[in-house]
Amino acid sequence: MLLSDSGTGSATETIDSPSDRGWDLHWSYDCGGGGVFTADVFDFDHTPDFRHPGINHEGGGKDTGVYHVPGKGRFYLEITTTCSWTVKVIAG
């Protein structure tokens, strides 16, 4: 496991992927009655990864999923939300 974290509100995480196969982001959130959950992926130089932009859910409630990002190297995951969330990153 490359990363395991949870919280409420926004956060930035660093992911060092050792494999060309990339990594899987296992995510979940609970916004209760309303809110937005966004998890953006940035390349090593902090530019947005337009090929694999991340997750953007609006309207509240709760959800879970898995999002795959190929490639090795350093990535940044920026979570923007007022909701509670959990993320786990596993090498692909």
N, CA, C and O atoms as a CHARMM CRD file, in Angstrom:
* protein
*
  368
    1    1 MET  N      0.83900  -1.16900   0.00000 PROA 1      0.00000
    2    1 MET  CA     0.00000   0.00000   0.00000 PROA 1      0.00000
    3    1 MET  C      0.88900   1.23900   0.00000 PROA 1      0.00000
    4    1 MET  O      1.81600   1.36400   0.80000 PROA 1      0.00000
    5    2 LEU  N      0.58300   2.14200  -0.91100 PROA 2      0.00000
    6    2 LEU  CA     1.38100   3.36000  -1.05200 PROA 2      0.00000
    7    2 LEU  C      0.86900   4.48900  -0.17000 PROA 2      0.00000
    8    2 LEU  O      1.62900   5.38600   0.19400 PROA 2      0.00000
    9    3 LEU  N     -0.42900   4.44900   0.17900 PROA 3      0.00000
   10    3 LEU  CA    -1.02300   5.51600   0.98200 PROA 3      0.00000
   11    3 LEU  C     -2.32500   5.02300   1.58300 PROA 3      0.00000
   12    3 LEU  O     -3.08200   4.29400   0.94100 PROA 3      0.00000
   13    4 SER  N     -2.58000   5.42100   2.81100 PROA 4      0.00000
   14    4 SER  CA    -3.86700   5.19200   3.45900 PROA 4      0.00000
   15    4 SER  C     -4.13300   6.39700   4.33600 PROA 4      0.00000
   16    4 SER  O     -3.34200   6.70400   5.22800 PROA 4      0.00000
   17    5 ASP  N     -5.25300   7.09300   4.09000 PROA 5      0.00000
   18    5 ASP  CA    -5.54300   8.30200   4.86000 PROA 5      0.00000
   19    5 ASP  C     -7.05000   8.53100   4.87300 PROA 5      0.00000
   20    5 ASP  O     -7.78100   8.00700   4.03300 PROA 5      0.00000
   21    6 SER  N     -7.49200   9.31500   5.83400 PROA 6      0.00000
   22    6 SER  CA    -8.89400   9.69900   5.91700 PROA 6      0.00000
   23    6 SER  C     -8.98000  11.04100   6.61100 PROA 6      0.00000
   24    6 SER  O     -8.03700  11.47200   7.27400 PROA 6      0.00000
   25    7 GLY  N    -10.12000  11.70000   6.45500 PROA 7      0.00000
   26    7 GLY  CA   -10.27500  12.98300   7.09900 PROA 7      0.00000
   27    7 GLY  C    -11.60100  13.61500   6.74700 PROA 7      0.00000
   28    7 GLY  O    -12.46500  12.99300   6.13000 PROA 7      0.00000
   29    8 THR  N    -11.74500  14.85400   7.15000 PROA 8      0.00000
   30    8 THR  CA   -12.89400  15.67800   6.80100 PROA 8      0.00000
   31    8 THR  C    -12.34900  16.99700   6.28200 PROA 8      0.00000
   32    8 THR  O    -11.53900  17.64100   6.94800 PROA 8      0.00000
   33    9 GLY  N    -12.78400  17.39900   5.10500 PROA 9      0.00000
   34    9 GLY  CA   -12.26100  18.61800   4.50300 PROA 9      0.00000
   35    9 GLY  C    -11.14100  18.31900   3.52700 PROA 9      0.00000
   36    9 GLY  O    -10.86000  17.16200   3.21300 PROA 9      0.00000
   37   10 SER  N    -10.51800  19.36100   3.06000 PROA 10     0.00000
   38   10 SER  CA    -9.52900  19.26000   1.98200 PROA 10     0.00000
   39   10 SER  C     -8.17400  18.76100   2.47200 PROA 10     0.00000
   40   10 SER  O     -7.83300  18.90100   3.64700 PROA 10     0.00000
   41   11 ALA  N     -7.40300  18.17100   1.54400 PROA 11     0.00000
   42   11 ALA  CA    -6.06400  17.64900   1.86100 PROA 11     0.00000
   43   11 ALA  C     -5.28400  17.47400   0.56900 PROA 11     0.00000
   44   11 ALA  O     -5.86800  17.37200  -0.51000 PROA 11     0.00000
   45   12 THR  N     -3.95900  17.44000   0.68600 PROA 12     0.00000
   46   12 THR  CA    -3.07600  17.12200  -0.43700 PROA 12     0.00000
   47   12 THR  C     -2.18900  15.96500  -0.01900 PROA 12     0.00000
   48   12 THR  O     -1.60400  15.98100   1.06500 PROA 12     0.00000
   49   13 GLU  N     -2.08700  14.95700  -0.88200 PROA 13     0.00000
   50   13 GLU  CA    -1.30100  13.75700  -0.61200 PROA 13     0.00000
   51   13 GLU  C     -0.24900  13.57300  -1.70200 PROA 13     0.00000
   52   13 GLU  O     -0.48500  13.91300  -2.86100 PROA 13     0.00000
   53   14 THR  N      0.90200  13.04100  -1.33300 PROA 14     0.00000
   54   14 THR  CA     1.97100  12.70900  -2.28000 PROA 14     0.00000
   55   14 THR  C      1.98500  11.20900  -2.48600 PROA 14     0.00000
   56   14 THR  O      1.93400  10.44200  -1.52500 PROA 14     0.00000
   57   15 ILE  N      2.05500  10.79000  -3.74700 PROA 15     0.00000
   58   15 ILE  CA     2.08100   9.36800  -4.08700 PROA 15     0.00000
   59   15 ILE  C      3.30800   9.10800  -4.93600 PROA 15     0.00000
   60   15 ILE  O      3.49200   9.73300  -5.98000 PROA 15     0.00000
   61   16 ASP  N      4.15400   8.18100  -4.48800 PROA 16     0.00000
   62   16 ASP  CA     5.33200   7.75600  -5.24900 PROA 16     0.00000
   63   16 ASP  C      5.04800   6.36400  -5.79800 PROA 16     0.00000
   64   16 ASP  O      5.08700   5.37400  -5.06800 PROA 16     0.00000
   65   17 SER  N      4.76200   6.30200  -7.09600 PROA 17     0.00000
   66   17 SER  CA     4.40900   5.04800  -7.74600 PROA 17     0.00000
   67   17 SER  C      5.67600   4.37200  -8.27600 PROA 17     0.00000
   68   17 SER  O      6.35500   4.92900  -9.13800 PROA 17     0.00000
   69   18 PRO  N      6.00300   3.17300  -7.76900 PROA 18     0.00000
   70   18 PRO  CA     7.23000   2.49900  -8.19500 PROA 18     0.00000
   71   18 PRO  C      7.08700   1.67900  -9.46500 PROA 18     0.00000
   72   18 PRO  O      8.07900   1.14600  -9.96300 PROA 18     0.00000
   73   19 SER  N      5.87400   1.56200 -10.00500 PROA 19     0.00000
   74   19 SER  CA     5.61900   0.63000 -11.09800 PROA 19     0.00000
   75   19 SER  C      5.07900   1.33700 -12.33700 PROA 19     0.00000
   76   19 SER  O      4.30300   2.28700 -12.23200 PROA 19     0.00000
   77   20 ASP  N      5.49600   0.86600 -13.51100 PROA 20     0.00000
   78   20 ASP  CA     4.93200   1.36400 -14.76200 PROA 20     0.00000
   79   20 ASP  C      3.43800   1.06400 -14.86700 PROA 20     0.00000
   80   20 ASP  O      2.71800   1.71100 -15.62800 PROA 20     0.00000
   81   21 ARG  N      2.98200   0.07800 -14.09700 PROA 21     0.00000
   82   21 ARG  CA     1.55800  -0.26400 -14.10400 PROA 21     0.00000
   83   21 ARG  C      0.71800   0.77200 -13.37100 PROA 21     0.00000
   84   21 ARG  O     -0.51000   0.73300 -13.44200 PROA 21     0.00000
   85   22 GLY  N      1.36400   1.70000 -12.66800 PROA 22     0.00000
   86   22 GLY  CA     0.63500   2.78100 -12.01800 PROA 22     0.00000
   87   22 GLY  C      0.07200   2.40900 -10.66900 PROA 22     0.00000
   88   22 GLY  O      0.65100   1.60800  -9.93600 PROA 22     0.00000
   89   23 TRP  N     -1.06600   3.00000 -10.34900 PROA 23     0.00000
   90   23 TRP  CA    -1.66300   2.81400  -9.02700 PROA 23     0.00000
   91   23 TRP  C     -3.17800   2.94000  -9.08800 PROA 23     0.00000
   92   23 TRP  O     -3.74000   3.56400  -9.98900 PROA 23     0.00000
   93   24 ASP  N     -3.81900   2.32700  -8.09800 PROA 24     0.00000
   94   24 ASP  CA    -5.27000   2.37700  -7.97500 PROA 24     0.00000
   95   24 ASP  C     -5.62900   3.20000  -6.74400 PROA 24     0.00000
   96   24 ASP  O     -5.12700   2.95000  -5.64800 PROA 24     0.00000
   97   25 LEU  N     -6.49300   4.17100  -6.93700 PROA 25     0.00000
   98   25 LEU  CA    -7.00900   4.98900  -5.85200 PROA 25     0.00000
   99   25 LEU  C     -8.36600   4.42900  -5.43500 PROA 25     0.00000
  100   25 LEU  O     -9.33900   4.51900  -6.18400 PROA 25     0.00000
  101   26 HSD  N     -8.42600   3.85400  -4.24400 PROA 26     0.00000
  102   26 HSD  CA    -9.67300   3.37400  -3.66300 PROA 26     0.00000
  103   26 HSD  C    -10.20100   4.51500  -2.80200 PROA 26     0.00000
  104   26 HSD  O     -9.55000   4.91700  -1.83900 PROA 26     0.00000
  105   27 TRP  N    -11.36500   5.03300  -3.13800 PROA 27     0.00000
  106   27 TRP  CA   -11.87000   6.22400  -2.47700 PROA 27     0.00000
  107   27 TRP  C    -13.29400   6.00600  -1.98700 PROA 27     0.00000
  108   27 TRP  O    -14.04800   5.20000  -2.53300 PROA 27     0.00000
  109   28 SER  N    -13.63700   6.74900  -0.94300 PROA 28     0.00000
  110   28 SER  CA   -15.01900   6.79400  -0.46500 PROA 28     0.00000
  111   28 SER  C    -15.24200   8.14100   0.19600 PROA 28     0.00000
  112   28 SER  O    -14.30600   8.76900   0.69200 PROA 28     0.00000
  113   29 TYR  N    -16.49800   8.57800   0.19700 PROA 29     0.00000
  114   29 TYR  CA   -16.82800   9.81500   0.87800 PROA 29     0.00000
  115   29 TYR  C    -18.25400   9.73800   1.40500 PROA 29     0.00000
  116   29 TYR  O    -19.06700   8.94100   0.93600 PROA 29     0.00000
  117   30 ASP  N    -18.53700  10.58300   2.38900 PROA 30     0.00000
  118   30 ASP  CA   -19.88100  10.72200   2.93800 PROA 30     0.00000
  119   30 ASP  C    -20.13900  12.20200   3.15600 PROA 30     0.00000
  120   30 ASP  O    -19.55700  12.82300   4.04600 PROA 30     0.00000
  121   31 CYS  N    -21.01300  12.75600   2.34000 PROA 31     0.00000
  122   31 CYS  CA   -21.32800  14.18400   2.41500 PROA 31     0.00000
  123   31 CYS  C    -22.62200  14.44800   3.17400 PROA 31     0.00000
  124   31 CYS  O    -23.04800  15.59800   3.27900 PROA 31     0.00000
  125   32 GLY  N    -23.24600  13.42200   3.69700 PROA 32     0.00000
  126   32 GLY  CA   -24.50000  13.63500   4.40700 PROA 32     0.00000
  127   32 GLY  C    -25.54500  14.20400   3.46300 PROA 32     0.00000
  128   32 GLY  O    -25.82600  13.62300   2.41500 PROA 32     0.00000
  129   33 GLY  N    -26.12700  15.35100   3.83900 PROA 33     0.00000
  130   33 GLY  CA   -27.21000  15.93900   3.06800 PROA 33     0.00000
  131   33 GLY  C    -26.79100  16.70500   1.83200 PROA 33     0.00000
  132   33 GLY  O    -27.63900  16.97200   0.98000 PROA 33     0.00000
  133   34 GLY  N    -25.53800  17.07000   1.69000 PROA 34     0.00000
  134   34 GLY  CA   -25.12300  17.82000   0.51400 PROA 34     0.00000
  135   34 GLY  C    -23.64200  18.12000   0.54900 PROA 34     0.00000
  136   34 GLY  O    -23.02500  18.14500   1.61400 PROA 34     0.00000
  137   35 GLY  N    -23.07800  18.34800  -0.62200 PROA 35     0.00000
  138   35 GLY  CA   -21.66200  18.66500  -0.69000 PROA 35     0.00000
  139   35 GLY  C    -21.05000  18.22600  -1.99600 PROA 35     0.00000
  140   35 GLY  O    -21.72800  17.71500  -2.88800 PROA 35     0.00000
  141   36 VAL  N    -19.76200  18.43600  -2.09000 PROA 36     0.00000
  142   36 VAL  CA   -18.98700  18.10200  -3.28200 PROA 36     0.00000
  143   36 VAL  C    -17.74000  17.34500  -2.83500 PROA 36     0.00000
  144   36 VAL  O    -17.12400  17.68700  -1.82600 PROA 36     0.00000
  145   37 PHE  N    -17.37300  16.31200  -3.59600 PROA 37     0.00000
  146   37 PHE  CA   -16.12500  15.58900  -3.36400 PROA 37     0.00000
  147   37 PHE  C    -15.33700  15.59800  -4.66200 PROA 37     0.00000
  148   37 PHE  O    -15.80300  15.08600  -5.68000 PROA 37     0.00000
  149   38 THR  N    -14.13400  16.18300  -4.62900 PROA 38     0.00000
  150   38 THR  CA   -13.26000  16.23300  -5.78900 PROA 38     0.00000
  151   38 THR  C    -11.88900  15.71000  -5.38800 PROA 38     0.00000
  152   38 THR  O    -11.33500  16.12000  -4.36800 PROA 38     0.00000
  153   39 ALA  N    -11.34300  14.80300  -6.19600 PROA 39     0.00000
  154   39 ALA  CA    -9.98300  14.30000  -6.00100 PROA 39     0.00000
  155   39 ALA  C     -9.25000  14.47900  -7.33100 PROA 39     0.00000
  156   39 ALA  O     -9.45200  13.70200  -8.26400 PROA 39     0.00000
  157   40 ASP  N     -8.40200  15.50300  -7.41500 PROA 40     0.00000
  158   40 ASP  CA    -7.65900  15.81200  -8.63500 PROA 40     0.00000
  159   40 ASP  C     -6.27100  15.19500  -8.58800 PROA 40     0.00000
  160   40 ASP  O     -5.62600  15.16700  -7.54000 PROA 40     0.00000
  161   41 VAL  N     -5.81300  14.69400  -9.74900 PROA 41     0.00000
  162   41 VAL  CA    -4.48400  14.10500  -9.87800 PROA 41     0.00000
  163   41 VAL  C     -3.57700  15.10300 -10.59200 PROA 41     0.00000
  164   41 VAL  O     -3.93600  15.65400 -11.63200 PROA 41     0.00000
  165   42 PHE  N     -2.39800  15.32700 -10.01500 PROA 42     0.00000
  166   42 PHE  CA    -1.39800  16.20700 -10.61300 PROA 42     0.00000
  167   42 PHE  C     -0.11500  15.42400 -10.85600 PROA 42     0.00000
  168   42 PHE  O      0.23900  14.53900 -10.07700 PROA 42     0.00000
  169   43 ASP  N      0.58600  15.75800 -11.95200 PROA 43     0.00000
  170   43 ASP  CA     1.87500  15.13700 -12.25700 PROA 43     0.00000
  171   43 ASP  C      2.95200  15.63300 -11.29900 PROA 43     0.00000
  172   43 ASP  O      2.69400  16.49000 -10.45400 PROA 43     0.00000
  173   44 PHE  N      4.15000  15.09400 -11.43200 PROA 44     0.00000
  174   44 PHE  CA     5.27400  15.39800 -10.54500 PROA 44     0.00000
  175   44 PHE  C      5.58400  16.88300 -10.45900 PROA 44     0.00000
  176   44 PHE  O      6.08700  17.34700  -9.43600 PROA 44     0.00000
  177   45 ASP  N      5.29400  17.63600 -11.51400 PROA 45     0.00000
  178   45 ASP  CA     5.61100  19.06800 -11.51600 PROA 45     0.00000
  179   45 ASP  C      4.39100  19.92700 -11.15400 PROA 45     0.00000
  180   45 ASP  O      4.36400  21.13000 -11.41400 PROA 45     0.00000
  181   46 HSD  N      3.39100  19.28600 -10.55000 PROA 46     0.00000
  182   46 HSD  CA     2.16700  19.94000 -10.08000 PROA 46     0.00000
  183   46 HSD  C      1.27800  20.45900 -11.21200 PROA 46     0.00000
  184   46 HSD  O      0.43600  21.32700 -10.98200 PROA 46     0.00000
  185   47 THR  N      1.45600  19.93800 -12.43300 PROA 47     0.00000
  186   47 THR  CA     0.53000  20.28800 -13.50900 PROA 47     0.00000
  187   47 THR  C     -0.59400  19.25600 -13.51400 PROA 47     0.00000
  188   47 THR  O     -0.35800  18.08700 -13.20600 PROA 47     0.00000
  189   48 PRO  N     -1.80500  19.66900 -13.85700 PROA 48     0.00000
  190   48 PRO  CA    -2.91000  18.70500 -13.89000 PROA 48     0.00000
  191   48 PRO  C     -2.63600  17.58100 -14.88000 PROA 48     0.00000
  192   48 PRO  O     -2.10200  17.81400 -15.96500 PROA 48     0.00000
  193   49 ASP  N     -3.00200  16.37300 -14.50500 PROA 49     0.00000
  194   49 ASP  CA    -2.88200  15.22400 -15.39800 PROA 49     0.00000
  195   49 ASP  C     -4.18500  15.13500 -16.17900 PROA 49     0.00000
  196   49 ASP  O     -5.13700  14.49600 -15.72900 PROA 49     0.00000
  197   50 PHE  N     -4.23700  15.77800 -17.35700 PROA 50     0.00000
  198   50 PHE  CA    -5.45500  15.84900 -18.13400 PROA 50     0.00000
  199   50 PHE  C     -5.89000  14.49900 -18.68700 PROA 50     0.00000
  200   50 PHE  O     -7.06300  14.32000 -19.01600 PROA 50     0.00000
  201   51 ARG  N     -4.97100  13.54900 -18.79600 PROA 51     0.00000
  202   51 ARG  CA    -5.32800  12.20800 -19.26100 PROA 51     0.00000
  203   51 ARG  C     -6.07500  11.44200 -18.17500 PROA 51     0.00000
  204   51 ARG  O     -6.89800  10.57800 -18.47700 PROA 51     0.00000
  205   52 HSD  N     -5.78700  11.75700 -16.90700 PROA 52     0.00000
  206   52 HSD  CA    -6.39100  11.07300 -15.76200 PROA 52     0.00000
  207   52 HSD  C     -6.75200  12.12800 -14.72000 PROA 52     0.00000
  208   52 HSD  O     -6.07800  12.25000 -13.69700 PROA 52     0.00000
  209   53 PRO  N     -7.80600  12.88400 -14.97500 PROA 53     0.00000
  210   53 PRO  CA    -8.09100  14.06500 -14.16400 PROA 53     0.00000
  211   53 PRO  C     -8.55800  13.79000 -12.74100 PROA 53     0.00000
  212   53 PRO  O     -8.38700  14.65300 -11.87900 PROA 53     0.00000
  213   54 GLY  N     -9.12700  12.65300 -12.46200 PROA 54     0.00000
  214   54 GLY  CA    -9.56500  12.37100 -11.10200 PROA 54     0.00000
  215   54 GLY  C    -11.06600  12.19100 -10.99900 PROA 54     0.00000
  216   54 GLY  O    -11.72300  11.75200 -11.94300 PROA 54     0.00000
  217   55 ILE  N    -11.59900  12.54000  -9.82900 PROA 55     0.00000
  218   55 ILE  CA   -12.98700  12.26400  -9.48500 PROA 55     0.00000
  219   55 ILE  C    -13.68200  13.57400  -9.13900 PROA 55     0.00000
  220   55 ILE  O    -13.10700  14.42500  -8.46000 PROA 55     0.00000
  221   56 ASN  N    -14.92200  13.73800  -9.60700 PROA 56     0.00000
  222   56 ASN  CA   -15.68500  14.93500  -9.28400 PROA 56     0.00000
  223   56 ASN  C    -17.14500  14.54000  -9.10000 PROA 56     0.00000
  224   56 ASN  O    -17.83900  14.23300 -10.06900 PROA 56     0.00000
  225   57 HSD  N    -17.61000  14.55100  -7.84400 PROA 57     0.00000
  226   57 HSD  CA   -18.98500  14.18500  -7.53100 PROA 57     0.00000
  227   57 HSD  C    -19.65100  15.33500  -6.79800 PROA 57     0.00000
  228   57 HSD  O    -19.07800  15.90800  -5.87200 PROA 57     0.00000
  229   58 GLU  N    -20.86700  15.67000  -7.21700 PROA 58     0.00000
  230   58 GLU  CA   -21.62300  16.74900  -6.59300 PROA 58     0.00000
  231   58 GLU  C    -22.97300  16.22800  -6.12000 PROA 58     0.00000
  232   58 GLU  O    -23.48800  15.23300  -6.62900 PROA 58     0.00000
  233   59 GLY  N    -23.53200  16.92000  -5.14000 PROA 59     0.00000
  234   59 GLY  CA   -24.89100  16.61700  -4.73800 PROA 59     0.00000
  235   59 GLY  C    -25.03900  15.92700  -3.41000 PROA 59     0.00000
  236   59 GLY  O    -26.16200  15.70800  -2.95500 PROA 59     0.00000
  237   60 GLY  N    -23.96200  15.58300  -2.78200 PROA 60     0.00000
  238   60 GLY  CA   -24.06600  14.98500  -1.45800 PROA 60     0.00000
  239   60 GLY  C    -24.20700  13.48500  -1.49200 PROA 60     0.00000
  240   60 GLY  O    -23.88700  12.83400  -2.48600 PROA 60     0.00000
  241   61 GLY  N    -24.68800  12.94600  -0.39500 PROA 61     0.00000
  242   61 GLY  CA   -24.79500  11.50600  -0.25000 PROA 61     0.00000
  243   61 GLY  C    -23.44700  10.88700   0.01900 PROA 61     0.00000
  244   61 GLY  O    -22.54500  11.52900   0.55700 PROA 61     0.00000
  245   62 LYS  N    -23.32000   9.62400  -0.36400 PROA 62     0.00000
  246   62 LYS  CA   -22.04200   8.93000  -0.20400 PROA 62     0.00000
  247   62 LYS  C    -21.80900   8.02100  -1.39200 PROA 62     0.00000
  248   62 LYS  O    -22.74000   7.63600  -2.09900 PROA 62     0.00000
  249   63 ASP  N    -20.53100   7.68300  -1.59900 PROA 63     0.00000
  250   63 ASP  CA   -20.17100   6.85600  -2.74600 PROA 63     0.00000
  251   63 ASP  C    -18.79000   6.25600  -2.48500 PROA 63     0.00000
  252   63 ASP  O    -18.05400   6.71500  -1.61100 PROA 63     0.00000
  253   64 THR  N    -18.45600   5.22900  -3.25200 PROA 64     0.00000
  254   64 THR  CA   -17.13200   4.59800  -3.21600 PROA 64     0.00000
  255   64 THR  C    -16.75200   4.22900  -4.63200 PROA 64     0.00000
  256   64 THR  O    -17.61100   4.14100  -5.50900 PROA 64     0.00000
  257   65 GLY  N    -15.46400   4.01100  -4.86000 PROA 65     0.00000
  258   65 GLY  CA   -15.01800   3.58700  -6.17800 PROA 65     0.00000
  259   65 GLY  C    -13.52800   3.35700  -6.21800 PROA 65     0.00000
  260   65 GLY  O    -12.82100   3.54200  -5.22700 PROA 65     0.00000
  261   66 VAL  N    -13.06400   2.94900  -7.38400 PROA 66     0.00000
  262   66 VAL  CA   -11.64100   2.73300  -7.64300 PROA 66     0.00000
  263   66 VAL  C    -11.30200   3.48300  -8.92400 PROA 66     0.00000
  264   66 VAL  O    -12.01900   3.38800  -9.92000 PROA 66     0.00000
  265   67 TYR  N    -10.20800   4.22600  -8.88900 PROA 67     0.00000
  266   67 TYR  CA    -9.76900   5.02500 -10.03200 PROA 67     0.00000
  267   67 TYR  C     -8.32000   4.65400 -10.33000 PROA 67     0.00000
  268   67 TYR  O     -7.47100   4.72700  -9.44100 PROA 67     0.00000
  269   68 HSD  N     -8.02200   4.25600 -11.57200 PROA 68     0.00000
  270   68 HSD  CA    -6.66900   3.82500 -11.94200 PROA 68     0.00000
  271   68 HSD  C     -5.89900   4.95400 -12.62800 PROA 68     0.00000
  272   68 HSD  O     -6.42300   5.63800 -13.50800 PROA 68     0.00000
  273   69 VAL  N     -4.64000   5.13200 -12.20400 PROA 69     0.00000
  274   69 VAL  CA    -3.73200   6.09300 -12.84700 PROA 69     0.00000
  275   69 VAL  C     -2.48900   5.32100 -13.29100 PROA 69     0.00000
  276   69 VAL  O     -1.77700   4.79100 -12.43800 PROA 69     0.00000
  277   70 PRO  N     -2.20000   5.23700 -14.59700 PROA 70     0.00000
  278   70 PRO  CA    -1.02300   4.50000 -15.05900 PROA 70     0.00000
  279   70 PRO  C      0.25700   5.31600 -14.89900 PROA 70     0.00000
  280   70 PRO  O      0.22700   6.54100 -14.78400 PROA 70     0.00000
  281   71 GLY  N      1.36400   4.61000 -14.89500 PROA 71     0.00000
  282   71 GLY  CA     2.67300   5.25900 -14.89300 PROA 71     0.00000
  283   71 GLY  C      3.33300   5.27200 -13.53000 PROA 71     0.00000
  284   71 GLY  O      2.68100   5.14500 -12.49300 PROA 71     0.00000
  285   72 LYS  N      4.65700   5.43000 -13.56300 PROA 72     0.00000
  286   72 LYS  CA     5.39000   5.50000 -12.30500 PROA 72     0.00000
  287   72 LYS  C      5.93800   6.89800 -12.11200 PROA 72     0.00000
  288   72 LYS  O      5.95600   7.71500 -13.03300 PROA 72     0.00000
  289   73 GLY  N      6.38200   7.15300 -10.89500 PROA 73     0.00000
  290   73 GLY  CA     6.91100   8.46500 -10.56000 PROA 73     0.00000
  291   73 GLY  C      6.10500   9.10700  -9.45000 PROA 73     0.00000
  292   73 GLY  O      5.30500   8.44600  -8.78800 PROA 73     0.00000
  293   74 ARG  N      6.31600  10.39300  -9.25000 PROA 74     0.00000
  294   74 ARG  CA     5.63100  11.13800  -8.19400 PROA 74     0.00000
  295   74 ARG  C      4.35900  11.79600  -8.74100 PROA 74     0.00000
  296   74 ARG  O      4.36100  12.42500  -9.79900 PROA 74     0.00000
  297   75 PHE  N      3.29100  11.62500  -7.98800 PROA 75     0.00000
  298   75 PHE  CA     2.00900  12.23800  -8.29100 PROA 75     0.00000
  299   75 PHE  C      1.51400  12.94700  -7.03900 PROA 75     0.00000
  300   75 PHE  O      1.95700  12.65500  -5.92800 PROA 75     0.00000
  301   76 TYR  N      0.59400  13.87500  -7.23200 PROA 76     0.00000
  302   76 TYR  CA    -0.04800  14.56100  -6.11800 PROA 76     0.00000
  303   76 TYR  C     -1.54700  14.39500  -6.25200 PROA 76     0.00000
  304   76 TYR  O     -2.10700  14.54600  -7.33800 PROA 76     0.00000
  305   77 LEU  N     -2.18500  14.08800  -5.15100 PROA 77     0.00000
  306   77 LEU  CA    -3.62300  13.93400  -5.09000 PROA 77     0.00000
  307   77 LEU  C     -4.16000  15.07000  -4.24000 PROA 77     0.00000
  308   77 LEU  O     -3.81500  15.19500  -3.06500 PROA 77     0.00000
  309   78 GLU  N     -5.00400  15.89400  -4.83700 PROA 78     0.00000
  310   78 GLU  CA    -5.57800  17.02900  -4.11600 PROA 78     0.00000
  311   78 GLU  C     -7.06400  16.78100  -3.90400 PROA 78     0.00000
  312   78 GLU  O     -7.84000  16.73000  -4.85700 PROA 78     0.00000
  313   79 ILE  N     -7.44600  16.62700  -2.64900 PROA 79     0.00000
  314   79 ILE  CA    -8.83100  16.38400  -2.28400 PROA 79     0.00000
  315   79 ILE  C     -9.43400  17.72000  -1.86100 PROA 79     0.00000
  316   79 ILE  O     -8.91000  18.39600  -0.97600 PROA 79     0.00000
  317   80 THR  N    -10.54300  18.09500  -2.50500 PROA 80     0.00000
  318   80 THR  CA   -11.23500  19.34200  -2.18100 PROA 80     0.00000
  319   80 THR  C    -12.66600  18.98500  -1.81400 PROA 80     0.00000
  320   80 THR  O    -13.43200  18.53000  -2.66400 PROA 80     0.00000
  321   81 THR  N    -13.03300  19.18800  -0.54400 PROA 81     0.00000
  322   81 THR  CA   -14.34700  18.79000  -0.07600 PROA 81     0.00000
  323   81 THR  C    -14.61300  19.34200   1.31900 PROA 81     0.00000
  324   81 THR  O    -13.69400  19.78700   2.00800 PROA 81     0.00000
  325   82 THR  N    -15.86400  19.30900   1.72300 PROA 82     0.00000
  326   82 THR  CA   -16.23400  19.57100   3.11200 PROA 82     0.00000
  327   82 THR  C    -16.73100  18.27500   3.74400 PROA 82     0.00000
  328   82 THR  O    -17.15700  18.27100   4.89900 PROA 82     0.00000
  329   83 CYS  N    -16.67900  17.18800   3.00300 PROA 83     0.00000
  330   83 CYS  CA   -17.20600  15.89000   3.42300 PROA 83     0.00000
  331   83 CYS  C    -16.14000  15.06600   4.15100 PROA 83     0.00000
  332   83 CYS  O    -14.95800  15.40900   4.13300 PROA 83     0.00000
  333   84 SER  N    -16.56900  13.98800   4.78300 PROA 84     0.00000
  334   84 SER  CA   -15.61100  13.02400   5.33300 PROA 84     0.00000
  335   84 SER  C    -15.23100  12.05800   4.20900 PROA 84     0.00000
  336   84 SER  O    -16.05700  11.74000   3.35400 PROA 84     0.00000
  337   85 TRP  N    -13.98100  11.59600   4.21400 PROA 85     0.00000
  338   85 TRP  CA   -13.47700  10.77700   3.11700 PROA 85     0.00000
  339   85 TRP  C    -12.42400   9.79100   3.61600 PROA 85     0.00000
  340   85 TRP  O    -11.86400   9.94200   4.70200 PROA 85     0.00000
  341   86 THR  N    -12.17300   8.77800   2.79000 PROA 86     0.00000
  342   86 THR  CA   -11.11000   7.79900   3.01300 PROA 86     0.00000
  343   86 THR  C    -10.49000   7.48900   1.66200 PROA 86     0.00000
  344   86 THR  O    -11.20400   7.28900   0.67900 PROA 86     0.00000
  345   87 VAL  N     -9.14900   7.44800   1.60700 PROA 87     0.00000
  346   87 VAL  CA    -8.45500   7.03200   0.38900 PROA 87     0.00000
  347   87 VAL  C     -7.38300   6.00400   0.73500 PROA 87     0.00000
  348   87 VAL  O     -6.73600   6.07500   1.78000 PROA 87     0.00000
  349   88 LYS  N     -7.21800   5.05800  -0.16500 PROA 88     0.00000
  350   88 LYS  CA    -6.13100   4.08600  -0.10700 PROA 88     0.00000
  351   88 LYS  C     -5.55300   4.00400  -1.50400 PROA 88     0.00000
  352   88 LYS  O     -6.29300   3.92500  -2.48400 PROA 88     0.00000
  353   89 VAL  N     -4.22500   4.02200  -1.59900 PROA 89     0.00000
  354   89 VAL  CA    -3.56100   3.91600  -2.89200 PROA 89     0.00000
  355   89 VAL  C     -2.73900   2.63200  -2.88900 PROA 89     0.00000
  356   89 VAL  O     -1.90600   2.40200  -2.01200 PROA 89     0.00000
  357   90 ILE  N     -3.00000   1.80400  -3.89800 PROA 90     0.00000
  358   90 ILE  CA    -2.33700   0.51600  -4.01800 PROA 90     0.00000
  359   90 ILE  C     -1.62300   0.46600  -5.36900 PROA 90     0.00000
  360   90 ILE  O     -2.19200   0.83600  -6.39500 PROA 90     0.00000
  361   91 ALA  N     -0.36300   0.00200  -5.35600 PROA 91     0.00000
  362   91 ALA  CA     0.40000  -0.12700  -6.60200 PROA 91     0.00000
  363   91 ALA  C     -0.33100  -1.05200  -7.55700 PROA 91     0.00000
  364   91 ALA  O     -0.86600  -2.08500  -7.15500 PROA 91     0.00000
  365   92 GLY  N     -0.34900  -0.66300  -8.84600 PROA 92     0.00000
  366   92 GLY  CA    -1.09800  -1.40000  -9.87600 PROA 92     0.00000
  367   92 GLY  C     -0.48800  -2.61300 -10.34400 PROA 92     0.00000
  368   92 GLY  O     -1.04600  -3.29200 -11.20500 PROA 92     0.00000
